[in-house]
Amino acid sequence: MIAALKRMIEKNQFEPGLIGLVLNPFYIARKGLLTHIKQLGIGVTGKTLDVGCGTKPYEKYFQSSEYIGLEIETTIHKEKSKADFYYDGTKFPFVDKDFDSVVTNQVLEHVFNPNSFLSEINRVLKPHGKLLLTVPFVWDEHEQPYDYARYSSFGLKSLLEKHGFKILENRKSVNDVKVIFQLFNAYFYKKSHKSFLLKQAAMVFIMFPVNLVSLIFGLLLPPNDDLYLDNIILAEKINDV
């Protein structure tokens, strides 16, 4: 029973449906990301590199003819990720101008040297290649100690333009009162009991109602572009750097 419940929860982590509304403490954030990635995914075409690919949760939403996952070489990534290639965290193991598009989802905040990282993305992209990047704006520290930064929309625009990219679209995911409810659930999930079953009970009886209330208040109250969970950016390479 516990194994079946864990499989159900895992299935709803990145693509939360009705079950995710009940069992995913990050439902609000993940639902927002999924919505924007689905819409902007049509710009991800050809040979695609997913940097920090994890389990490649969004691969099916892109129009790629070839999809290659890249991860930093660690034991946990080799055990749990679906990466096709591994690297040392500095230089990507690919030749210049090898890819038509690059995806990097919730990775940039874990990169200590964003200038080097974005230069590598630029290097492996073909001219006019597309970059789909998502990165948190409001979120707690996570995957400690490898959580280094938060980026505003203005900071990302400056950083990307400096590295040869033109922003085609910049979206702010969950730019309304649901931010507050999501942060409450994230806090409560981290601080709830370590027992798997007790944690799921807390999800059903506390965090699930919070998810429901957030949806209602999200409809009733106006959006606020100054406070949001995530940046989702579709950019085009216009210059080599």
Secondary structure as UniProt FT lines:
FT   HELIX           2..11
FT   HELIX           18..23
FT   TURN            25..26
FT   HELIX           27..40
FT   HELIX           41..43
FT   STRAND          45..51
FT   TURN            54..55
FT   TURN            57..58
FT   HELIX           59..61
FT   STRAND          63..72
FT   HELIX           75..80
FT   STRAND          85..87
FT   TURN            96..97
FT   STRAND          99..105
FT   HELIX           108..110
FT   HELIX           114..124
FT   STRAND          125..136
FT   TURN            144..145
FT   HELIX           153..162
FT   TURN            163..164
FT   STRAND          165..173
FT   HELIX           178..191
FT   HELIX           196..202
FT   HELIX           203..207
FT   HELIX           208..220
FT   TURN            225..226
FT   STRAND          230..237
//
